[in-house]
Amino acid sequence: VGSVLSSYGWYVLLAVVAVYLLVQKVSRSLAARPSARPGAAEAAEEPDVVVRRQEALAAARLRMQEELNAQAEKYKEKQRQLEEERRRQKIAMWESMQEGKSYKGNLKLNQQEVESGASASAVPKSKPNKKPLRGGGYNPLSGEGGGTCSWRPGRRGPSAGG
């Protein structure tokens, strides 16, 4: 017995610790699980709770579906209005082309009318005066007025190293 313990003592010690930890874990999981007898009282009232919960869930799903349907209807109506507006613009362009007028000018006027109607409801924002990024004399092709760095292409041909 002494020779077996001296040869395999550490292995036996590790096996005993592993079994102890395994027993502790199993006992915790069994304690956390509800036992059969106290669960019987809950099971008697559980069907009512389950039915109420399912009814509430169904009602919530129905409300969400109704909201989604209402949003879809609004989107469809908006798309119909946009399509009608596009059709009117095409008709106006065709009529102006038949009369020999420029149809692009009419299109721009129509867009300005739409924008002016939209901007009348919103507060117009004033743009601050911005100074240009470069001076008026800047020309990248002339080589003047640029920064301090200049780029030149490298020599053609093989490298000089060897």
VEXSENU-719493 format. One line per 8 residues: number of its first residue (from 1); for each residue x, y, z of N, C-alpha, C, O, CB. Coordinates in pm, whole numbers, plus 32768, in hexadecimal, padded with zeros to 4 digits. Each point is the difference from the previous one (the first is absolute). Glycine has a CB too. Example, Ala and Ser with C-alpha at 12.3 -4.5 7.8 and 13.67 -1.06 7.14 Angstrom:
2
1 = 8527/7DC7/830C/7FA7/8077/8000/805A/8078/8000/8068/7FFE/8042/7EDB/7F8D/803B | 809A/80DE/7F3B/8052/8077/8006/7FB3/806D/8049/8033/806F/8011/8043/7F52/7F18
//
This chain:
162
1 = 8054/7F8A/8000/7FAC/8076/8000/8058/807D/8000/7FE1/8060/7FBA/7F68/7F23/80C0 | 8120/807E/7FCE/805A/8073/8007/8042/801B/7F7B/8013/8074/7FDC/8014/7F5B/8112 | 7FFD/7FC9/7EC7/8040/8016/7F7E/7F9C/8038/7F9B/8025/8051/7FAB/807B/7EF4/8086 | 7EE2/808F/7FD6/7F98/8033/7FA6/7FE8/8094/801C/7FF4/804F/7FA3/7FA0/7ECB/8051 | 8063/810D/808D/7FEB/808C/8022/8077/8056/7FDA/7FF0/8071/7FD4/7F7C/7F47/80E7 | 810B/8012/7F56/8075/804F/7FDB/8009/8011/7F69/8032/8067/7FD1/8044/7F47/80FA | 7F5C/7FF1/7EE8/8006/800A/7F6E/7F8D/8053/7FC8/8014/8053/7FA7/805D/7ECD/8052 | 7F17/80CB/803A/7F88/8040/7FC7/7FBA/805D/8063/7F88/8016/7FF2/805C/7F23/7F7B
9 = 805E/80FD/80F3/7FC4/8053/8068/7FC3/8081/7FCA/7F90/8024/8025/8114/7F7C/8079 | 7FA3/80A3/7F0B/7FCB/807D/7FC7/7F85/7FE7/7FAA/7FA1/804E/8002/8146/8012/8001 | 7F1B/7F33/7FB2/7F8C/7FE0/7FAD/7F86/7FE2/8056/7F91/8029/7FDF/8107/7F7F/7F6F | 7F7C/8012/811E/7F92/7FE0/805B/7FCA/8080/803F/7F87/8012/800B/80DD/7F0A/8024 | 7FF6/813D/7FFB/7FD5/807E/803C/7FAF/8054/7F9D/7F98/8036/8025/8133/7FC6/806F | 7F62/8010/7EF0/7FB5/804B/7F9B/7F79/7FC0/7FE2/7F9E/8047/7FEB/813C/8004/7FB1 | 7F1E/7F32/8061/7F82/7FBA/7FE7/7F9E/801C/8071/7F89/8014/7FE7/80F0/7F39/7F99 | 7FB5/80B4/80FE/7FA9/801A/8072/7FCC/808F/7FFA/7F8A/8017/801B/80F4/7F42/8070
17 = 7FD6/8109/7F51/7FD4/808B/7FF6/7F9A/8010/7F8F/7F9D/8047/8011/8142/8006/8048 | 7F36/7F71/7F34/7FA2/8008/7F90/7F79/7FC6/8026/7F99/803A/7FDE/8125/7FB8/7F83 | 7F41/7F9D/80E5/7F82/7FC3/802A/7FB8/805C/8063/7F86/800C/7FFA/80DB/7F0C/7FE3 | 7FE9/8127/807C/7FC3/805C/8061/7FBD/8076/7FBA/7F8F/8024/8020/811D/7F98/808A | 7F9B/8080/7EF6/7FC8/8071/7FB7/7F86/7FD7/7FAE/7FA0/804C/7FF5/8144/801B/8001 | 7F1F/7F21/7FD1/7F8F/7FCF/7FB2/7F85/7FEC/8059/7F90/8021/7FDA/8110/7F6E/7F86 | 7F75/803B/8116/7F90/7FEB/805E/7FC5/8086/802A/7F86/800D/800A/80E4/7F1D/8049 | 7FEB/813A/7FC5/7FCE/8084/8027/7FAB/803D/7F91/7F96/803A/801A/8134/7FE6/8076
25 = 7F64/7FD4/7EF6/7FB6/803A/7F8F/7F79/7FBA/7FED/7F9B/8043/7FE8/813F/7FF9/7FAA | 7F24/7F43/8077/7F82/7FB5/7FF0/7F9E/8024/8071/7F89/800D/7FE7/80F3/7F37/7FA6 | 7FB7/80CA/80ED/7FA6/8021/806F/7FC6/808C/7FEF/7F8C/8017/8023/80F9/7F53/8075 | 7FCA/80F5/7F34/7FC9/8087/7FE6/7F94/7FFE/7F95/7F99/8042/800F/8144/8020/8032 | 7F3A/7F53/7F55/7F9C/7FFC/7F95/7F7F/7FBD/8030/7F93/8028/7FD6/8125/7FD1/7F80 | 7F54/7FA3/8100/7F88/7FC0/8036/7FB6/805D/805F/7F85/7FFF/8004/80E8/7F22/7FE5 | 7FDD/812F/8063/7FC0/805D/805D/7FBB/8072/7FB3/7F99/8033/802C/8113/7F94/8084 | 7F8D/8061/7EDF/7FC6/806D/7FB3/7F81/7FD4/7FB8/7FA7/8051/7FE9/813C/8011/7FFA
33 = 7F15/7F1F/7FF9/7F8B/7FCD/7FBA/7F8C/7FF3/8063/8011/7FCB/806D/8081/7FBA/7EEC | 7EF6/80AD/807F/7F8E/7FF5/805D/7FD9/7F6D/8012/7FFE/7FB3/7FA0/7FAE/8133/801B | 8036/7EF6/80BE/7FD9/7F76/801C/7F72/7FE7/7FCF/7FB9/805E/7FDD/80E1/7F9B/80EB | 7F3D/7F8C/7F36/7F80/7FD9/7FC5/7F8A/802C/8056/7F99/8028/7FCA/80D8/7F15/7FCC | 7F9A/80BE/80ED/7F8D/801D/8056/7FDB/8095/8001/7F8A/801F/7FEF/80B7/7F1E/809E | 801C/8121/7F85/7FD6/808D/7FFC/7FD2/8029/7F74/7FAF/805C/7FF5/80F2/7FD5/80C4 | 7F8F/7F91/7EDF/7FD8/8021/7F77/7F71/7FD6/7FE2/7FC2/8037/7FA5/812A/7FB1/8017 | 7EDF/7FB9/808F/7F78/7FD1/7FE7/7F9B/806E/801C/7F9C/800B/7FB9/80AA/7F0B/8080
41 = 7FD2/813C/802E/7FA4/806D/8020/8006/806B/7F94/7F9A/803A/7FDC/8081/7F99/811A | 805D/8046/7ED5/800D/8063/7F96/7FC1/7FCC/7F7F/7FCA/804F/7FB3/8106/8008/80B7 | 7F37/7F28/7F7D/7FCA/7FC7/7F86/7F68/800B/7FFC/7FC5/8008/7F95/80FD/7F5B/8061 | 7EFE/80A0/8080/7F6E/800B/8005/7FD3/8089/7FD0/7F99/800A/7FBE/8061/7F53/8101 | 8051/810D/7F60/7FD8/8086/7FD4/8047/802A/7F80/7FE0/8069/7FC7/7FF4/7FD1/8126 | 8089/7F79/7EE7/8050/8026/7F8B/7FAE/800C/7F7E/801B/805C/7FB3/80A5/7F34/80BB | 7EDF/8018/7F75/7FB6/8010/7F81/7FBC/8087/7FF1/7FFC/8037/7F92/7FE1/7ED5/8072 | 7FEF/812A/8069/7FC2/8084/7FF7/8067/806B/7FDD/7FE8/8058/7FAE/7F6B/7F61/80F9
49 = 8120/803D/7F9A/806A/8061/7FE6/8031/7FF4/7F71/8018/8064/7FBC/802D/7F95/8135 | 7FC9/7F8C/7EE1/8030/7FE9/7F77/7F9B/8036/7F9B/8027/803E/7F9D/8056/7EF5/80AF | 7F04/80B6/7FCC/7F98/8031/7FA4/8000/8098/7FFB/7FF7/803B/7F95/7F7E/7EF9/809B | 8096/810B/8046/8004/8094/8002/807A/8036/7FB8/7FF9/8062/7FB6/7F8A/7F9C/8122 | 80EE/7FC1/7F3E/807B/802C/7FC0/7FF7/7FF2/7F67/802C/8058/7FB6/8056/7F65/8118 | 7F44/7FD4/7F04/7FF1/7FEB/7F6F/7F9E/8064/7FC4/8016/8030/7F91/801D/7EDD/808F | 7F63/8113/8028/7FA0/8063/7FCE/8041/808A/7FF7/7FEB/8048/7F9F/7F58/7F34/80C4 | 810C/80A8/8002/8045/8082/7FFC/8064/8004/7F8D/800E/8066/7FBD/7FD6/7FB1/813C
57 = 8061/7F7B/7EF2/8060/7FF9/7F92/7FB9/800C/7F7A/8031/8045/7FA6/8066/7F2D/80E7 | 7EF8/804C/7F64/7FB5/8008/7F83/7FCC/808E/7FE9/8002/8031/7F8F/7FBD/7EDE/8088 | 8013/8133/8053/7FCF/8089/7FF3/8072/805F/7FD9/7FEE/8059/7FAD/7F5F/7F77/80FF | 8127/801C/7F8F/8073/8055/7FDD/8029/7FEA/7F6F/8021/8060/7FB9/802D/7F99/8136 | 7FB1/7F8B/7EE6/8022/7FE3/7F73/7F9B/803F/7FA2/8024/8034/7F96/8048/7EF4/80B0 | 7F15/80D4/7FDF/7F97/803B/7FAC/8012/8098/7FF6/7FF2/8039/7F94/7F71/7F0E/80AF | 80BC/80FB/802F/8019/8091/7FFD/8077/8022/7FA6/7FFB/805D/7FB0/7FA6/7FB6/8138 | 80C9/7F9F/7F27/8077/801B/7FAE/7FE2/7FEB/7F6C/8031/804C/7FAC/8061/7F6E/8113
65 = 7F1F/7FE1/7F21/7FDD/7FE7/7F73/7FA9/8071/7FCA/8011/8028/7F8D/7FFE/7EE0/809A | 7F95/812B/8029/7FAC/8070/7FD5/8054/807D/7FE7/7FE8/804A/7FA0/7F58/7F56/80E1 | 8122/8079/7FD7/8058/8074/7FEC/8050/7FF0/7F7F/8012/805F/7FB4/7FFE/7FC3/8145 | 8020/7F64/7EF0/804D/7FE7/7F86/7FA9/8012/7F84/802D/8038/7F9C/8065/7F28/80E2 | 7EF2/8073/7F87/7FA5/8010/7F8F/7FE3/8095/7FE7/7FFA/802B/7F8D/7FA0/7EF4/80A4 | 8055/812D/8039/7FE6/8090/7FF1/8078/8045/7FC1/7FF0/8055/7FA9/7F76/7FA5/811F | 8112/7FE2/7F64/8079/803B/7FC5/800C/7FDB/7F6D/8029/8052/7FAE/8049/7FA6/8131 | 7F6B/7F8C/7EFE/8006/7FD4/7F75/7F9D/804E/7FAA/8020/8026/7F90/8027/7EF6/80BC
73 = 7F42/80FC/7FE9/7F9D/804E/7FB6/8030/808F/7FE9/7FF0/8036/7F92/7F5B/7F3C/80CF | 80F1/80CC/8006/8035/8087/7FF0/806C/8003/7F96/8005/805B/7FAD/7FC6/7FD7/8143 | 808C/7F6B/7F12/806D/7FF9/7F9E/7FC8/7FF0/7F73/802F/8041/7FA2/806A/7F5B/810D | 7F04/800D/7F41/7FC4/7FEA/7F7C/7FBF/8081/7FCD/800D/8022/7F8B/7FCC/7EEB/80AD | 7FE1/8139/8021/7FBF/807E/7FD8/8069/8067/7FD6/7FED/8047/7F9D/7F54/7F8A/8102 | 812B/8036/7FAB/806B/805E/7FDE/803C/7FDD/7F79/801E/8059/7FAF/8013/7FC9/8145 | 7FE2/7F5D/7EF3/8037/7FD5/7F7F/7FA0/8020/7F8E/802A/8028/7F93/8055/7F22/80E1 | 7F01/80A6/7FA5/7F9D/8023/7F98/8004/8095/7FE1/7FF9/8028/7F8B/7F74/7F1C/80C1
81 = 809F/810F/801C/8008/8091/7FEA/807E/8025/7FB3/7FFB/8054/7FA6/7F84/7FD1/812D | 80F1/7F9D/7F50/807C/801D/7FB8/7FF6/7FD5/7F6D/802E/8046/7FA6/8053/7F9E/8130 | 7F43/7FA8/7F14/7FF1/7FCF/7F77/7FA4/805D/7FB0/8019/801B/7F8B/800B/7EF7/80C4 | 7F71/811F/7FF0/7FA5/805E/7FBE/8049/8082/7FDE/7FED/8038/7F93/7F4F/7F64/80E8 | 8118/8095/7FE0/804D/807A/7FE8/8062/7FEC/7F8C/800E/8057/7FAA/7FDC/7FE6/8149 | 8058/7F4F/7F0C/805C/7FE4/7F8F/7FB5/7FFB/7F7C/802F/8032/7F9A/8067/7F4E/8101 | 7EF3/8043/7F68/7FB1/7FF7/7F85/7FD7/808C/7FD0/8004/801C/7F89/7FA8/7F00/80BE | 802D/813B/8016/7FDB/8089/7FDB/8077/804A/7FC4/7FF2/804A/7F9E/7F62/7FB9/8118
89 = 8122/7FE9/7F85/8077/8043/7FCB/8020/7FCE/7F72/8025/804F/7FA9/8034/7FCB/8141 | 7F98/7F65/7F00/801B/7FCA/7F7A/7F9D/8039/7F9B/8024/8021/7F8F/8037/7F0C/80D8 | 7F26/80DD/7FC2/7F9C/8038/7FA7/8021/8092/7FE1/7FF7/802B/7F8D/7F5A/7F38/80D0 | 80D7/80E9/8009/8023/808C/7FEC/8079/800C/7FA4/8004/8058/7FAA/7F9E/7FE2/8138 | 80C1/7F70/7F2F/8077/8003/7FA9/7FD9/7FE0/7F71/8031/8040/7FA3/8061/7F7D/811E | 7F17/7FDF/7F2C/7FD8/7FD9/7F7A/7FB5/8072/7FBD/8017/801E/7F8B/7FDE/7EF1/80BD | 7FB0/8132/8002/7FB5/806F/7FC6/805B/8074/7FDC/7FEE/803E/7F97/7F4B/7F7D/80EE | 8128/8062/7FD0/805B/806E/7FE1/8058/7FDD/7F89/8023/8058/7FB1/7FDC/7FEE/8140
97 = 8026/7F3C/7F00/804F/7FD8/7F8B/7FAC/800D/7F81/8033/8028/7F98/8054/7F39/80F7 | 7EFA/807E/7F7A/7FA9/800B/7F8C/7FEE/8092/7FD6/7FF1/801E/7F8A/7F98/7F12/80BD | 807B/812A/801C/7FF3/808E/7FE2/8084/803C/7FD2/8003/8073/7FD2/7F45/7F9C/80D5 | 8125/7FA5/7F65/8082/8031/7FD5/804A/804B/806C/8063/8044/7FE4/7F43/7FC8/7F39 | 802E/7FEB/815D/8043/8044/806E/8066/7FA2/803F/8001/7F88/7FE7/7F32/8107/8043 | 8121/7FAC/8026/8062/7FAF/8048/7FBB/7FBE/8075/7FC3/8042/8054/80FB/8058/7F68 | 7F4B/7EE3/804A/7FBC/7FBA/806C/8053/8000/807F/7FCA/7FED/806D/7FC4/7F84/7EEA | 80F6/80A4/809D/8054/8001/8078/7FE4/807C/8054/8001/7FF9/807B/80B0/7F86/7F0B
105 = 7F36/80F0/803B/7FDF/8079/804A/7F82/7FF0/8050/7FF9/802B/8073/8077/805B/7EDF | 7F2B/7F3B/8073/7F83/7FE9/8048/8016/7FA1/8075/7FC5/8011/806B/7FBA/8016/7EC2 | 80D7/7F75/80BE/801C/7FA1/806B/8043/8046/8075/7FDF/7FE6/8074/8036/7F61/7EE3 | 8048/8113/808B/8045/8049/806B/7F9E/805B/804A/8007/800D/807A/80D0/7FEA/7F04 | 7ECE/8047/8037/7F9D/8056/8042/7FA6/7FAF/805B/7FDF/802B/806E/8027/8071/7ECE | 7FD2/7EED/8096/7FAA/7FAA/8052/8049/7FD6/807F/7FC5/7FFD/806C/7FC4/7FB1/7EC6 | 80F7/8031/80C2/804C/7FD7/8075/8011/8074/8062/7FFC/7FEE/8079/807B/7F68/7EFB | 7F9C/8124/8055/800E/8073/8057/7F7D/801C/804A/8002/8029/8074/80AC/8037/7EF3
113 = 7EE2/7F8B/8057/7F80/8014/8041/7FEF/7F9B/8072/7FD1/8023/806D/7FCC/8035/7EBB | 808A/7F2B/80BE/7FF6/7F99/8068/805C/8022/8073/7FD9/7FF3/8075/7FEC/7F60/7EE0 | 80B5/80D8/808D/805F/8022/806A/7FD3/807B/804E/8010/8006/807A/80A8/7F98/7EFC | 7F0E/80C5/8043/7FD3/8077/8047/7F8B/7FDD/805C/7FF3/8038/806C/8058/805A/7ED3 | 7F61/7F12/8096/7F92/7FD4/8057/8035/7FB6/8079/7FCB/800F/806E/7FA0/7FE1/7ECC | 80FE/7FC2/80B3/803A/7FB7/8071/804C/805E/805B/7FFD/7FF0/807A/8014/7F43/7EF9 | 8033/8131/8054/804F/805A/8053/7FA6/8064/8049/8028/8037/8067/8099/7FAF/7EFC | 7EC6/8032/806B/7FA5/805B/8044/7FD5/7FC4/8086/7FE8/8049/8060/7FC9/8011/7EC2
121 = 8044/7F20/80E2/7FD8/7FC2/807E/8075/7FF4/8060/7FED/7FFF/8079/7F62/7F83/7F0C | 812B/8073/8044/8076/7FF4/8055/8045/8087/800D/7FED/8059/7FAC/8031/7EB7/800F | 8031/80FF/80AD/804A/807C/8014/8079/7FFF/7FA5/804F/7FA2/8006/7F62/8071/80EB | 8061/8052/7EB9/8074/7FFE/7FA6/8080/8018/804F/8004/8050/805D/7F6D/8004/7EE5 | 80F8/7F62/8097/8080/800D/8043/805C/8055/7FAA/800A/7FEB/7F87/7FD9/7F34/80EB | 805E/8140/7FCC/805D/8053/7FB5/8088/7FBE/7FFF/802D/7FCB/8066/7F54/8105/7FD8 | 80C0/7F33/7F4E/8084/7FC5/7FF3/8068/806A/8020/7FF8/8070/7FCE/7FB5/7EEB/7F84 | 80B4/8083/80FF/8068/8061/801F/805B/8012/7F86/8014/7FA4/7FB1/7FE4/801D/8144
129 = 803F/80B8/7EFE/805A/8019/7F90/8082/7FB7/8019/8044/8018/8064/7F53/80CA/7F70 | 808B/7EC3/7FD2/8078/7FB2/800F/806B/8037/7FA5/7FE5/8022/7F8D/7F97/7F13/80B1 | 80FE/80D4/7FF4/806D/802D/7FAB/8032/7F88/7FB0/7FF7/7F8F/802F/804B/8129/8074 | 7FF2/7F5F/7EE7/802F/7F90/7FAE/807A/7FBD/8040/8049/803F/804C/7F5F/8033/7EE5 | 806C/7F10/80AE/806F/7FB6/8039/8086/8031/7FCA/8063/8003/8049/7F07/7F38/7FD2 | 809B/80EB/7F65/807B/8030/7FC3/7FE6/8089/7FC4/7F8E/8026/7FE5/80C1/7EEE/7FEB | 801C/8133/801C/7FF3/8085/7FC3/7FD6/7FF6/7F6E/8003/7F94/7FC6/80AA/80C4/80D7 | 7F2C/8016/7F2B/7FD2/8001/7F75/806F/7FE3/7F9D/7FE4/7FD6/7F90/7F6D/80CC/80B3
137 = 812E/7F74/7FE2/806E/7FEB/7FA3/8034/7F72/7FFF/8067/7FE6/7FC1/7FD3/8105/8061 | 7F84/7EB9/8021/8031/7F76/8006/7FE1/7FB7/7F80/7F8D/7FFD/7FD3/8056/8002/8125 | 8082/7FC6/7ECC/7FEE/7FAC/7F8A/805E/7F8A/800E/8079/8012/7FF9/7F43/80B4/7F73 | 8012/7EC3/80A6/8058/7F8E/8017/8053/7FDC/7F85/8067/7FBE/800E/7EF4/7FEF/8097 | 807C/807C/7EE4/804A/7FDB/7F88/8077/805E/7FE6/805D/7FDA/7FBA/7ED0/7FC9/7FE8 | 80D0/80D2/8095/806B/8060/7FE4/8079/7FEA/8059/806E/802B/7FDC/7EE7/8078/7FDC | 809B/7F1E/80B9/806F/7FEB/805B/8017/8075/805C/805A/7FFB/8054/800C/7F75/7F02 | 7F4C/80F8/809E/800E/8076/8055/7F8E/8004/8065/7F94/7FCA/7FE8/80E1/80B3/7F5E
145 = 7FA5/7FC3/8128/7F96/8013/8062/7FE3/7F85/8051/7FA4/8001/8052/7FFD/80A7/7F19 | 80A8/7EEF/8082/7FE8/7F86/804B/8046/8004/8086/8030/8069/802C/7FB6/7F1A/7F00 | 801F/800E/8113/8041/7FF5/8082/8097/7FF6/7FF0/8036/801D/7F96/7EFE/7F76/80C7 | 810D/8043/800D/8092/7FF8/7FFE/802F/7F7E/7FC2/8074/7FF6/7FD7/7F95/809A/80F3 | 7FA3/7F0C/7F2E/802E/7F81/7FCA/7FDA/7FF7/7F6C/7F97/802F/7FD6/8055/7F63/810D | 806C/8031/7ED1/7FE1/7FE8/7F74/8027/7F72/7FDF/8060/7FCC/8037/7FC3/8128/7F8D | 7F94/7ECE/7FE4/8019/7F75/7FDC/8039/7FFB/7F74/7FD1/8045/7FA6/7F76/7F6C/80F1 | 811D/7FFC/7F5A/8039/7FEA/7F7B/8006/7F6A/7FEA/801D/7FB5/805E/806A/8123/7FAA
153 = 7F5F/7EFC/7F7F/8007/7F70/7FE6/8090/7FCF/8007/805E/804C/7FE6/7ED6/7FC4/7F8A | 80DE/7F74/80B3/8085/7FC6/800A/803C/7FE4/7F78/7FBD/800B/7F9A/8002/7F92/813F | 80C2/803E/7F27/8045/7FE0/7F83/7FC6/7F82/7FC4/7FD3/7FA6/8047/80FE/80C7/800C | 7F2F/7F8E/7F2C/7FD5/7F89/7FBC/8073/7FA0/7FF8/8074/8028/8007/7EE2/8058/7F75 | 808B/7F03/8076/8069/7F9E/7FEE/801A/7FB2/807F/7FBE/8015/8066/80A6/807C/7EEE | 7FFB/7F14/80A5/801B/7FAA/8074/8044/8051/806D/8039/806A/7FE8/7FDC/7ECC/7F83 | 7FE3/8095/810E/803D/8046/806F/8098/7FFC/7FF6/8039/7FA9/7FBF/7F01/801E/80D0 | 8106/8098/7FB1/8091/800D/7FF4/8048/7FA0/805D/8079/7FED/7FF2/7F69/8101/7FCF
161 = 7FD9/7ED7/809C/8042/7FA5/805E/802F/7F81/7FBC/7FD3/7FE0/7F91/7FA0/807C/8125 | 80E4/7F5C/7F89/802B/7F92/7FB5/8039/7F8D/803F/8024/7FA0/7FBC/7FF7/80FA/7FB1
//
